[in-house]
Amino acid sequence: MGQTSLRRGWTTGTCATAAAKAAYAALLSGVFPDPVEVTLPRGERVAFALAETALGDVPPALPS
């Protein structure tokens, strides 16, 4: 069997982590970090520019 080269690019998990981090920061502060940085498993840090930054209506909290 021949060796294949590794694929290049960002995983779905990396992109989802960046989106979740930006959304969480926006919920806490009302401001989206742009770019948003995430740390990869090997310790490298990457930054992503956000495609959209809009806060919508926040639904009321559910009763506990």
N, C-alpha and C positions, 0 to 999 in steps of 0.2 A: 504494500500500500504506500502510495506517495504521500508526502507531507503536504498539508494545506496551510496556507498562511492564515493568521488570525484576522477576523473581521475587524474593521475600524468603525468608529462612531460611538454614539452614546446609547446606552441601554435604556429601555423603557423605565427601569427602576431609577436610573440617574435623573432622567427628565421629570419623573413623578416626584422624586425627592426635592428637586429644585422648585417645582410648582407648589408643593405642600409647604416648603419653607417660606416662600414668598407670600402665600396666602395667610399663613400663621402670623408672619410679621405684620401684614396689612391689618389683620383683625385686632392685633394688640395696639398698633400705633396709628392706624389709618393711612399709612404710607407704604407703598410697595417698594422693596429694595430693587433697584435696577442698575446694574446687573445683580443677580442673586448667585452667591457662591455656595458650592457644596464640596465636601471632601470625599474623594473616592477611596475604596478599600485599601489601596496601597499608599494612602496618605497624600496623593496629589490633590490640589485644589483646582476646580474649574469654575468658570463663571458663565452664566447664561443670561442673555438679554431677554426680557419678557416680551411676549407678543401682544399681550393685552393687560391693562391695569385698570380695573374698574371695580369699585365696591358696590354691591347691590344691597337691597333691603335685607336686613338681618331678621329672621323670624324670631318671635318671642321664645324664651326658654320653656321647655316642657316642665310641667309640675313634677316634683319628685315624690 
